[in-house]
């Protein structure tokens, strides 16, 4: 039986589709709304190079993509392609070894924290590959694995209605709360269904969200419940002109 893989249009430039064709796979390109590759009706795969992984962590895409994978596929997979040391090659002008190590020290904990959330919170397996050649081999292996001992039931392409853009805005609102990032914002929406219910939740209810904790819950409630008193509010921020006037006044006093 021929190996058939659905590939997202944006993966054309990755060399992987060409490598899959060389391996004898049948490629169907499509504009996938979830995942980069579909190897069975149950399994969609999100592929990320190390650099894209870091970028998706900073802009919040990673957890949103993982949430969508788990909503539509019972057995999703995340492939991380490349080595963390590849991050150093994006800083070509940095020759000092100490600076190289500093870059890794800043990014590696962030990467590991995000990958831990993918594996533990979203329960999505993570597979590492060194390069595109090995990624293509892995994809073929995953298709063959799904074919072993049973027939594939159902089409590879599903009718997936992309999440409403309002969902992204809802996550943005909740993730702006102190100590609440994208990961906890997703959990708040999962639990309370709407931002309004999440914002009205008691500290005890918030604390019951996994990894939220009582201290964070109390801090969020304090921020949301603290009364605004316009009469006692004074603007203390000075402008550049304020500083110039002050410096001018000091200069005049010195000249007297």
Helices and strands as residue ranges (DSSP letters): E 4-8, G 9-14, H 16-22, E 26-30, E 37-40, E 43-49, H 50-58, H 61-72, E 77-81, G 84-90, H 97-116, I 117-121, E 125-129, H 132-147, H 165-175, H 182-192, H 195-200, H 203-207, H 214-225, G 230-232, H 240-255
